[in-house]
Amino acid sequence: MTQPPPHWIGLFDLFRIGIGPSSSHTVGPMLASAYFAAQTAGLGLSDRIVVELFGSLALTGKGHGTDAAVILGLSGARPDTIDPDEAVNIVEDVRRVRRLVLSGGRRIAFDPATDIVFRPREMLPFHPNALRLTASAGDKAVLARTYYSVGGGFVVDEHGEQMAGSANAGPAAMPYPFADAAELLERADAAGLSIAGLMRANETSLHGTAGLAEGIGRIHAAMRACVARGLRGEGELPGGLRVRRRAPDLLRRLEDRARRNEADPLEAMDWVNLWALAVNEENAAGGRVVTAPTNGAAGIIPAVLQYYERFVPGAHAAGVEAFLLAAAAIGAIIKRNASISGAEVGCQGEVGSACAMAAAGLAAALGGSNAQVENAAEIGLEHNLGLTCDPVAGLVQVPCIERNAIGAVKAINAARLALHGDGTHLVSLDQVVATMRQTGLDMSHKYKETSLGGLAVNVIAC
């Protein structure tokens, strides 16, 4: 057994159950605030908490629900357990009475209008998504912490260290650690394992056989439940853009077509679009979703996974497991060597990463070789290079919802292209990941989840 790279990124780090609309702007700040509240409870001295939001968290925080997430976190809520309906009530109550019940039960005065400060013109050095929390007693600060929400619900402190509970910090002994795709392929081939099999061995060393099976089942069930809720949701999404949910009407159209026995050679594409729309409409409404690897790109993997289960003859539970394990291996490589944060590299890091993960997962479930799985991921990511993050009105709605549908269809096509080849290809996944990182560094901040450019300024939000 050997040691993994520092801060090993595993399946349950990339697939987390949370609430919408954003893993970086909602889930991360909620986790950071909950952690900070627990620390202040131990001190028992503070009578005021001030939260400062910087950079992208300030620029699109209102539309992404960052202020509400902070309130929930300070109240002791966690994104994986809070009921979305209860969350709304907690936030409304705090805003109404201007009082906060901290996670330890202590009550303090807290007015979100003055105690949550948006600083859109200030960018802290480590990452665009920064928040600083300060607890004070009288006029004396007793505790101050700065956190960075770096995408997918991952949170680090001002020293760049993973916050406790933010990720699988390791290092735990595991049989096949890897840092990039080349090492992944080398270790898998040397061990005679598939990519999914290698990930299964690593995850089993961390969670045990039963723990891994239970966790995969829980993630799969949460994805399916999110699709089902999205198919039932009606009306307009919150936020003021008056975007109507389309999934229920599309479902009725598809069911009506089936009743009439109308043949359509692109029927599968319609269903994939439907499932992706359902998830991201639910996310935009603040519902329960699975980061895959982020909330903004949460619809791609569930849609492609449901495509596998519904349209692939002989689909089975082992295929679902292989899908998620292979997808996680690719997500870990991208997260480690580039980014999954829209605020850092644009939407190529969110939808692009999810597309690559879904393509690899589908190729693995369909029995592709390791080279074909890596090729599928490479195709999925390469053809999202340069994709900007420019949400209209700072909401995770336009173009985010449709972008997931397009990304899901693209992932299926990437897997099919890879499976029609023998795995040999000119451009490696590692080269595309490096290109994505460099493209993100070169990209103007206007196109990285700030709503200062692109569609966000060319589409008038009334």
Backbone torsions as a table, in degrees:
resi	resn	phi	psi	omega
1	MET	NA	138.0	179.9
2	THR	-122.7	168.5	-177.8
3	GLN	-85.5	141.4	175.8
4	PRO	-76.5	167.3	171.4
5	PRO	-57.6	153.7	178.9
6	PRO	-52.7	141.2	179.2
7	HIS	57.0	58.0	177.8
8	TRP	-51.7	133.5	-179.8
9	ILE	-106.4	115.1	-175.2
10	GLY	-114.2	-175.2	-176.0
11	LEU	-58.4	-43.2	-175.8
12	PHE	-82.3	-3.8	169.5
13	ASP	-83.5	-38.7	-177.1
14	LEU	-82.4	-30.7	178.5
15	PHE	-111.1	100.9	-178.5
16	ARG	-123.2	140.2	176.6
17	ILE	-83.9	127.2	-179.3
18	GLY	-152.7	-160.5	177.7
19	ILE	-125.3	158.5	-178.6
20	GLY	-81.1	173.4	9.1
21	PRO	-99.9	-3.3	-172.5
22	SER	-146.3	133.7	176.8
23	SER	-71.5	-37.0	-178.4
24	SER	-82.2	-32.5	-175.2
25	HIS	-101.9	-15.2	178.9
26	THR	-115.3	-60.0	-174.8
27	VAL	-64.4	-50.0	-178.5
28	GLY	-59.8	-52.4	178.1
29	PRO	-61.0	-32.6	177.6
30	MET	-65.8	-44.0	178.3
31	LEU	-63.0	-44.3	-179.7
32	ALA	-62.3	-43.2	-178.6
33	SER	-67.4	-38.2	177.9
34	ALA	-65.0	-40.1	178.6
35	TYR	-64.8	-43.0	179.1
36	PHE	-64.5	-42.5	-179.8
37	ALA	-61.4	-38.5	178.5
38	ALA	-64.8	-36.7	177.6
39	GLN	-67.0	-42.3	-180.0
40	THR	-68.2	-31.4	178.2
41	ALA	-62.2	-34.8	178.1
42	GLY	-68.2	-30.4	178.7
43	LEU	-76.5	-41.1	178.0
44	GLY	65.7	21.3	-174.3
45	LEU	-113.7	-23.8	-169.6
46	SER	-76.1	146.2	173.8
47	ASP	-123.4	2.4	176.9
48	ARG	-152.3	142.4	174.5
49	ILE	-128.0	130.2	176.0
50	VAL	-117.1	134.3	179.4
51	VAL	-116.0	126.1	176.4
52	GLU	-110.8	130.4	179.1
53	LEU	-109.4	132.0	-174.8
54	PHE	-119.1	156.6	171.5
55	GLY	58.2	-129.3	-177.3
56	SER	-63.0	-34.0	177.7
57	LEU	-62.1	-32.3	178.3
58	ALA	-82.2	-39.8	-175.1
59	LEU	-68.0	-39.9	-179.1
60	THR	-120.3	14.5	-177.1
61	GLY	-63.6	-37.1	179.7
62	LYS	-63.4	-48.0	-179.0
63	GLY	-68.9	-28.3	-178.1
64	HIS	-93.3	1.5	176.3
65	GLY	74.2	27.0	-178.0
66	THR	-66.7	-40.0	179.5
67	ASP	-62.8	-41.8	177.5
68	ALA	-64.7	-38.5	179.8
69	ALA	-63.4	-39.8	178.4
70	VAL	-63.0	-44.3	178.0
71	ILE	-59.3	-44.4	-179.6
72	LEU	-65.3	-43.3	179.9
73	GLY	-62.9	-44.1	178.0
74	LEU	-63.6	-27.2	178.4
75	SER	-80.3	-2.4	178.0
76	GLY	95.4	3.7	-179.7
77	ALA	-76.5	150.1	174.9
78	ARG	-123.0	143.9	-174.2
79	PRO	-63.9	-25.3	-177.2
80	ASP	-84.7	-10.4	-177.5
81	THR	-123.5	-20.8	-176.4
82	ILE	-68.9	136.6	173.4
83	ASP	-77.9	129.4	-177.1
84	PRO	-55.9	-37.0	178.3
85	ASP	-68.1	-39.8	177.1
86	GLU	-65.0	-36.7	179.7
87	ALA	-58.9	-43.8	178.9
88	VAL	-59.1	-43.9	-178.6
89	ASN	-65.3	-40.4	179.6
90	ILE	-61.9	-47.6	-177.8
91	VAL	-64.3	-45.0	179.9
92	GLU	-62.2	-38.5	-179.6
93	ASP	-67.0	-42.1	178.6
94	VAL	-63.4	-42.0	179.5
95	ARG	-66.9	-31.6	-177.6
96	ARG	-76.5	-47.9	-173.5
97	VAL	-94.3	-10.2	-178.7
98	ARG	52.6	46.4	178.2
99	ARG	-144.7	144.6	-174.8
100	LEU	-123.2	134.3	172.4
101	VAL	-99.2	107.8	-178.1
102	LEU	-66.5	166.6	-175.0
103	SER	-58.0	-28.6	178.7
104	GLY	-85.0	0.2	178.7
105	GLY	99.0	-5.7	-178.8
106	ARG	-78.9	137.2	-179.1
107	ARG	-98.8	134.7	174.6
108	ILE	-136.6	156.3	173.2
109	ALA	-67.7	137.0	-179.9
110	PHE	-156.9	112.6	178.2
111	ASP	-109.1	107.3	-177.8
112	PRO	-54.9	-28.7	-177.7
113	ALA	-66.9	-28.2	-178.5
114	THR	-116.0	-25.6	-175.5
115	ASP	-93.4	-6.8	169.0
116	ILE	-113.0	112.2	-172.2
117	VAL	-108.6	123.8	178.3
118	PHE	-93.0	124.5	179.2
119	ARG	-121.6	74.5	-174.2
120	PRO	-67.0	-22.0	-177.1
121	ARG	-90.6	-4.2	-178.2
122	GLU	-108.6	126.9	179.2
123	MET	-117.8	118.0	176.9
124	LEU	-77.7	155.1	-164.6
125	PRO	-68.4	-31.8	-169.3
126	PHE	-76.5	-40.5	-175.4
127	HIS	-160.4	150.7	-179.0
128	PRO	-65.0	-22.5	-178.8
129	ASN	-98.7	92.1	-175.5
130	ALA	-125.4	144.1	171.6
131	LEU	-140.3	142.5	178.6
132	ARG	-120.0	128.9	178.9
133	LEU	-115.7	132.5	-179.2
134	THR	-129.0	124.0	174.5
135	ALA	-103.8	134.5	-177.2
136	SER	-134.4	155.9	172.9
137	ALA	-121.0	112.6	-172.9
138	GLY	66.1	-124.7	179.4
139	ASP	-104.8	16.9	-177.3
140	LYS	-115.3	125.4	176.0
141	ALA	-73.6	129.8	-179.5
142	VAL	-107.2	-19.2	178.2
143	LEU	-159.2	130.9	176.9
144	ALA	-138.6	132.1	-179.5
145	ARG	-139.0	143.4	174.6
146	THR	-113.8	132.9	179.6
147	TYR	-126.7	154.9	176.7
148	TYR	-124.3	125.9	176.5
149	SER	-94.6	103.0	-165.1
150	VAL	-98.2	16.0	175.2
151	GLY	108.0	141.3	176.7
152	GLY	70.1	14.6	-177.3
153	GLY	87.4	1.1	176.3
154	PHE	-76.1	136.2	-179.7
155	VAL	-131.2	133.6	175.2
156	VAL	-124.6	158.5	179.6
157	ASP	-90.4	-173.3	-175.5
158	GLU	-66.5	-13.6	177.9
159	HIS	-96.0	2.7	-179.2
160	GLY	81.8	9.3	-179.4
161	GLU	-88.3	141.4	178.1
162	GLN	-61.1	132.7	175.4
163	MET	-68.3	142.6	179.1
164	ALA	-54.6	128.7	-179.8
165	GLY	84.5	-3.6	-178.6
166	SER	-81.4	-32.0	179.8
167	ALA	-158.1	172.4	179.1
168	ASN	-76.6	86.4	-167.8
169	ALA	-69.9	-20.5	178.9
170	GLY	55.9	-157.0	-5.5
171	PRO	-84.8	121.9	174.4
172	ALA	-102.4	147.9	179.2
173	ALA	-67.3	136.5	177.6
174	MET	-149.6	157.1	-171.8
175	PRO	-74.6	-32.9	-169.7
176	TYR	-136.1	67.0	176.7
177	PRO	-69.2	152.9	177.8
178	PHE	-151.7	151.8	-179.2
179	ALA	-111.6	-25.0	-178.5
180	ASP	-146.7	179.0	-175.4
181	ALA	-67.8	-37.5	179.3
182	ALA	-60.4	-44.1	179.3
183	GLU	-68.9	-37.1	177.0
184	LEU	-59.8	-48.8	-179.7
185	LEU	-64.4	-40.5	-179.3
186	GLU	-63.3	-46.6	-178.5
187	ARG	-68.4	-40.6	-179.6
188	ALA	-64.9	-44.4	-179.5
189	ASP	-65.9	-40.0	179.7
190	ALA	-64.1	-34.2	-178.6
191	ALA	-89.0	-6.6	-176.7
192	GLY	69.0	33.4	-177.0
193	LEU	-115.1	152.7	166.8
194	SER	-74.0	165.5	175.9
195	ILE	-59.6	-43.2	177.9
196	ALA	-63.5	-39.5	179.6
197	GLY	-65.5	-38.2	176.8
198	LEU	-64.4	-44.9	177.8
199	MET	-63.1	-37.4	178.8
200	ARG	-61.6	-42.4	178.8
201	ALA	-63.3	-42.7	179.1
202	ASN	-65.2	-46.9	-177.9
203	GLU	-67.6	-33.5	177.5
204	THR	-65.8	-35.8	178.2
205	SER	-64.9	-25.4	179.8
206	LEU	-90.7	-39.1	-169.3
207	HIS	-118.5	-8.7	-175.3
208	GLY	79.4	161.5	-177.5
209	THR	-62.1	-48.1	-178.5
210	ALA	-66.7	-40.3	-179.4
211	GLY	-64.4	-39.2	178.8
212	LEU	-66.5	-45.9	-179.7
213	ALA	-61.5	-42.7	-179.9
214	GLU	-64.7	-42.3	-178.9
215	GLY	-66.0	-42.7	177.8
216	ILE	-63.6	-41.7	177.7
217	GLY	-61.4	-38.4	-179.3
218	ARG	-68.4	-42.3	179.0
219	ILE	-65.3	-45.2	-179.9
220	HIS	-61.0	-44.6	180.0
221	ALA	-64.1	-38.6	179.5
222	ALA	-66.0	-38.1	177.3
223	MET	-64.1	-45.3	-179.3
224	ARG	-65.4	-38.8	179.3
225	ALA	-65.3	-37.0	179.0
226	CYS	-65.6	-42.9	175.8
227	VAL	-58.4	-46.6	-177.6
228	ALA	-62.0	-41.6	178.7
229	ARG	-66.9	-39.1	179.4
230	GLY	-65.0	-31.6	178.3
231	LEU	-72.6	-21.9	-179.9
232	ARG	-92.3	-21.4	-173.9
233	GLY	-67.1	137.7	-179.7
234	GLU	-126.2	165.9	171.8
235	GLY	87.8	-163.1	-176.7
236	GLU	-91.7	149.4	174.5
237	LEU	-79.8	149.8	-179.3
238	PRO	-69.6	158.1	172.9
239	GLY	122.8	-16.2	174.5
240	GLY	102.5	-10.0	178.2
241	LEU	-78.9	-13.8	-179.6
242	ARG	61.5	36.9	175.3
243	VAL	-77.7	123.4	-179.8
244	ARG	-87.7	143.1	172.2
245	ARG	-65.2	131.6	-178.9
246	ARG	-105.3	-18.6	-173.1
247	ALA	-59.3	-46.7	-178.6
248	PRO	-60.0	-41.1	180.0
249	ASP	-68.4	-40.0	177.6
250	LEU	-63.9	-38.4	177.1
251	LEU	-60.4	-44.9	179.1
252	ARG	-61.4	-39.0	178.8
253	ARG	-64.0	-43.7	-179.1
254	LEU	-67.9	-40.0	178.4
255	GLU	-67.0	-37.9	178.3
256	ASP	-65.7	-39.5	178.2
257	ARG	-64.2	-38.0	178.7
258	ALA	-66.4	-39.4	178.8
259	ARG	-63.1	-31.3	179.8
260	ARG	-87.4	2.1	179.1
261	ASN	55.7	37.8	178.4
262	GLU	-83.6	124.0	179.4
263	ALA	-81.1	139.5	178.1
264	ASP	-143.7	117.0	-178.0
265	PRO	-63.9	-16.9	179.8
266	LEU	-109.0	25.0	-179.2
267	GLU	-58.0	-42.8	-178.4
268	ALA	-59.1	-38.2	179.4
269	MET	-62.8	-40.6	178.7
270	ASP	-61.1	-41.0	-179.9
271	TRP	-68.4	-39.8	177.3
272	VAL	-61.7	-44.9	175.6
273	ASN	-57.2	-44.7	-178.3
274	LEU	-59.2	-49.6	-176.6
275	TRP	-64.8	-39.0	178.4
276	ALA	-66.6	-43.9	177.2
277	LEU	-60.1	-43.0	-177.8
278	ALA	-58.7	-45.7	-178.8
279	VAL	-65.2	-45.8	-174.0
280	ASN	-79.6	-21.5	168.8
281	GLU	-69.9	-38.2	176.4
282	GLU	-65.0	-40.8	177.2
283	ASN	-61.2	-45.3	-179.1
284	ALA	-62.5	-26.5	179.3
285	ALA	-85.9	1.8	179.9
286	GLY	82.7	19.0	-179.3
287	GLY	-78.9	-178.0	-178.8
288	ARG	-83.9	125.8	-179.8
289	VAL	-135.1	172.5	173.4
290	VAL	-111.4	124.6	174.0
291	THR	-61.0	129.1	-173.6
292	ALA	-149.5	63.9	-0.1
293	PRO	-90.6	-3.1	178.0
294	THR	-129.5	168.6	175.8
295	ASN	-69.6	-40.2	-178.5
296	GLY	-62.7	-22.1	178.1
297	ALA	-116.3	25.0	-170.4
298	ALA	-71.9	-15.1	-174.3
299	GLY	-86.4	-17.1	-170.8
300	ILE	-70.1	-53.9	-177.1
301	ILE	-65.0	-46.1	176.1
302	PRO	-58.6	-38.4	-179.2
303	ALA	-66.5	-43.5	179.9
304	VAL	-70.6	-35.5	177.0
305	LEU	-64.6	-41.1	177.4
306	GLN	-68.8	-32.5	172.8
307	TYR	-58.5	-45.9	178.7
308	TYR	-59.0	-47.0	-175.5
309	GLU	-70.1	-33.3	-174.9
310	ARG	-92.5	-36.9	-169.7
311	PHE	-109.9	-8.0	179.5
312	VAL	-98.0	115.5	178.5
313	PRO	-58.4	135.0	177.8
314	GLY	79.5	11.9	176.6
315	ALA	-58.8	142.1	-174.4
316	HIS	-147.0	171.2	-176.0
317	ALA	-61.9	-35.9	178.5
318	ALA	-64.5	-32.6	176.4
319	GLY	-67.1	-39.2	176.9
320	VAL	-61.4	-44.1	179.3
321	GLU	-63.1	-44.9	178.9
322	ALA	-62.1	-38.9	177.5
323	PHE	-56.3	-54.5	-174.6
324	LEU	-68.3	-36.9	179.7
325	LEU	-67.4	-45.2	179.1
326	ALA	-66.3	-40.2	177.4
327	ALA	-60.2	-40.9	179.9
328	ALA	-65.3	-38.1	178.1
329	ALA	-60.1	-43.3	179.6
330	ILE	-68.2	-43.2	179.1
331	GLY	-60.0	-38.9	179.6
332	ALA	-63.8	-40.3	179.1
333	ILE	-63.3	-45.3	-179.0
334	ILE	-66.0	-44.4	-179.2
335	LYS	-61.8	-41.8	-176.5
336	ARG	-71.0	-38.9	-169.8
337	ASN	-104.3	-8.4	176.5
338	ALA	-143.2	-109.1	-178.9
339	SER	-168.4	152.3	170.4
340	ILE	-113.2	16.1	-176.2
341	SER	-99.4	121.1	176.0
342	GLY	-62.6	-30.4	179.5
343	ALA	-73.9	-15.5	-178.3
344	GLU	-101.7	-41.2	-174.9
345	VAL	-131.6	8.0	-177.4
346	GLY	84.2	-175.2	-174.7
347	CYS	-71.7	-13.1	172.5
348	GLN	-58.8	-28.8	178.7
349	GLY	-80.0	-18.3	179.6
350	GLU	-103.1	-73.0	178.6
351	VAL	-63.2	-40.0	178.6
352	GLY	-60.6	-45.5	179.0
353	SER	-64.7	-43.9	179.9
354	ALA	-63.6	-38.6	178.2
355	CYS	-62.7	-44.7	178.6
356	ALA	-63.5	-42.8	179.6
357	MET	-63.8	-43.8	-179.3
358	ALA	-66.6	-40.5	178.6
359	ALA	-61.9	-44.8	178.2
360	ALA	-64.5	-42.0	-180.0
361	GLY	-61.7	-43.9	-180.0
362	LEU	-66.3	-43.5	178.5
363	ALA	-59.6	-39.6	178.8
364	ALA	-67.0	-43.8	-179.9
365	ALA	-63.7	-29.7	-179.6
366	LEU	-87.1	6.8	175.0
367	GLY	86.6	19.5	179.7
368	GLY	-65.9	154.1	175.3
369	SER	-70.7	168.2	178.5
370	ASN	-60.0	-39.9	179.4
371	ALA	-65.6	-37.5	178.3
372	GLN	-69.1	-37.9	178.2
373	VAL	-63.8	-45.5	177.9
374	GLU	-63.6	-38.9	178.6
375	ASN	-64.6	-40.8	178.3
376	ALA	-60.3	-44.1	178.5
377	ALA	-63.4	-41.9	-180.0
378	GLU	-61.3	-44.5	179.4
379	ILE	-63.2	-44.7	-179.0
380	GLY	-60.4	-40.1	-178.9
381	LEU	-80.4	-41.0	-176.2
382	GLU	-56.7	-38.4	-174.3
383	HIS	-92.7	19.7	166.1
384	ASN	-121.1	4.1	-179.5
385	LEU	-58.3	135.4	178.4
386	GLY	85.8	-0.4	-178.4
387	LEU	-66.1	123.7	-175.4
388	THR	-87.8	161.9	174.4
389	CYS	-114.4	101.2	-174.3
390	ASP	-135.9	62.3	-174.4
391	PRO	-65.4	130.4	178.7
392	VAL	-66.7	130.5	179.7
393	ALA	60.5	19.0	179.3
394	GLY	68.7	17.3	-178.9
395	LEU	-102.7	149.7	-179.9
396	VAL	-87.6	61.7	-174.6
397	GLN	-132.3	-59.7	-179.5
398	VAL	-117.4	118.0	8.1
399	PRO	-96.7	13.0	-165.7
400	CYS	-60.6	-43.5	-174.2
401	ILE	-64.8	-53.4	179.0
402	GLU	-63.4	-33.6	-178.2
403	ARG	-61.1	-31.4	176.7
404	ASN	-68.7	-39.3	177.8
405	ALA	-62.7	-46.0	178.6
406	ILE	-62.9	-41.6	179.9
407	GLY	-64.4	-35.1	179.6
408	ALA	-68.1	-44.8	177.8
409	VAL	-63.7	-39.9	179.0
410	LYS	-63.1	-37.5	-179.7
411	ALA	-64.6	-42.2	178.2
412	ILE	-62.7	-43.2	178.8
413	ASN	-64.0	-39.5	178.7
414	ALA	-62.0	-42.6	178.8
415	ALA	-63.9	-42.6	-179.1
416	ARG	-65.3	-41.4	177.2
417	LEU	-60.5	-44.1	-179.5
418	ALA	-65.2	-40.6	-177.4
419	LEU	-72.6	-21.6	175.1
420	HIS	-79.2	-11.0	176.3
421	GLY	-104.3	-177.0	-179.2
422	ASP	-102.8	10.4	178.0
423	GLY	98.1	-15.1	178.0
424	THR	-80.8	137.3	-179.6
425	HIS	-159.6	157.2	-172.8
426	LEU	-74.3	-42.5	-174.9
427	VAL	-101.7	128.2	-179.5
428	SER	-88.5	160.3	176.4
429	LEU	-60.7	-40.7	180.0
430	ASP	-60.6	-37.9	178.6
431	GLN	-67.2	-37.5	178.7
432	VAL	-70.3	-39.5	177.4
433	VAL	-60.7	-44.4	177.9
434	ALA	-62.6	-38.0	178.9
435	THR	-67.1	-39.6	178.3
436	MET	-62.7	-42.0	178.6
437	ARG	-63.1	-45.4	-179.0
438	GLN	-65.4	-39.8	177.9
439	THR	-61.7	-39.9	177.9
440	GLY	-64.1	-39.3	177.6
441	LEU	-64.6	-36.7	-178.6
442	ASP	-79.2	-21.2	-174.9
443	MET	-68.6	136.8	176.5
444	SER	-61.1	145.2	178.9
445	HIS	-61.4	-19.0	-179.8
446	LYS	-62.2	-24.4	-175.0
447	TYR	-107.4	19.9	-177.7
448	LYS	-125.6	70.8	172.5
449	GLU	58.2	39.0	175.9
450	THR	-113.0	-13.7	-175.8
451	SER	59.3	31.6	178.6
452	LEU	-105.7	0.7	-179.2
453	GLY	-153.9	178.3	175.6
454	GLY	65.1	-142.2	-179.2
455	LEU	-58.1	-31.5	-176.1
456	ALA	-61.5	-26.1	179.5
457	VAL	-108.1	-15.7	-179.8
458	ASN	-96.3	-11.4	173.6
459	VAL	-107.4	117.4	-177.0
460	ILE	-77.1	119.5	178.9
461	ALA	-95.9	112.1	-178.1
462	CYS	-102.7	NA	NA
